[in-house]
Amino acid sequence: MLIQSKPSAKYEIIKAMSERDNNLLNIQWLCAIAGVSRSGYYYWLSTEKDRNERDKQDRSDFDLILEAFRYRGYNKGARGIHMRLLLLPAGYHEHEENLAADEEIPSDLPGQEGKPLPRGHEGCTGITYIP
């Protein structure tokens, strides 16, 4: 009988079973019952630190994207989020806790400060309608 679920869920069950005080089954038998390889289980155990770091980084990135999504009180699409993330200072998400609450975020694109707009684009908005 094989269990139908992700290998990571099976590995977590094997780990929990092997850490119990009254466990009479060894890792080889638990892996055979779950239908996973022992080498896969031991690899999963050895990469726990990397998984935790990756999860932490993913959460940090998600929070940054969510902040850009909710900026100025209305929702944005992929392009609006991308532009908002471009406008953040370099290293903003790494040093977020060190920023003052009233610190201004630049309103120009990076590297474009003080450059004049091309001829004919002085009053241009982000949306252009062509008749």
N, C-alpha and C positions, 0 to 999 in steps of 0.2 A: 504494500500500500504506500503510494507516494502522496505527499502533501502538495496541493496545488497552490503555491504562493511564491512570492519573490524569494530569491536565495538569501537576501539580507534578513528577511523575517525569519527564515529557517535558522540562520546563523545566530540570531538573537535568542531563539528558543533553545538551541543547543548550548549556548553560553549559560543561559539561566539554569538549564537542567544540570550542567556539569558543575555549577557552583553550589548546588544544593548539598546539604549535609548527608542526606540519606541516599545519595546517588549511587546506584550499583552498575550503571551502564558506562562504558568508556566512550571516548570521542568517536572511535571507529564505528561502533554500533549506532550511536546517535546520528552520525552522518549518513550511514547506510539506510536507516529508517526514514530520514528526511529526504534522501535522494540527492545529496550533495557530496562533493569530494572533500576529503580531509584537507588537501592542500588549499582548496578554496576557503575553507573555514579558517585555517591558520593565516592565510593571506588577509582575510577580512579582519581578524584579530589584530594583525600587525599594522593595519592602515587606519586604525580607529582615530589616532591623533590627526592624520591628514583629513579624514572625513569631518571631524569637528571643526578644524580650521576652515575648510571649504564651506561648511554650513554657516559659520560665523561671517565669512566674507560675503556669501550669498545674501544673508540677512541685512548686512550693512548696505549692499548694493540695492536691495529691494527698498529699504527705507529711503535711500537717496532718490530713487526713481519715484517713489510715492510722494515724497516732498515736492519734486518737480511737477508731478501730476496735479497736485492740489494747490500749487502756487497761485496766488491772487484770487483764490476762492472759486475758480471754475476749473472743470476738467479739461484735459488736453489730450490730443492724439499723439502718435509716435513722433511726428515732426516737432510738435510743440515741446514735448519732453526732451527731445534731442537738443533743441535750441536752448532750452533752460539749462541743461547739463553743460552745454558749451560755455554758457555765460558764468558758470560758477568759477571762483578762483581756483587755481591749480592746488591740488592737495586738500580741497575743501572737506571731502568725506573722511580723510585721514585725521584731520585736526579739527573736526567739527566741535568737539567739546571745548576747544580753546578759543573759539570765535566769540566775540561780544555779540549780544543780542541785537544791538543797533547798528552793526557793521553793514555798510552799503555793499551791494553786489553790483559790479560794473554793468552798465546798460548797453555798452557797445560790444561788438564781437572782438575776441582776443586778437591783438595785432592790428586793429583797424582804428584805434583811437586817433582822432585829429585828421584823418584822411578825408578829403572831399569825396562826395559821391560822384559817379560818372555823369556826364552831360545827359540830361533828360531824366535822371532818376532822383532829382531833388525832392519831389513830392510823392515818390513812389511808396505804396504800401505793400504789405506782404501778399495781397491778393490782387491780381490783375484780371480784369474782365475784357475779353476781346469780342467785339460785336460781330 
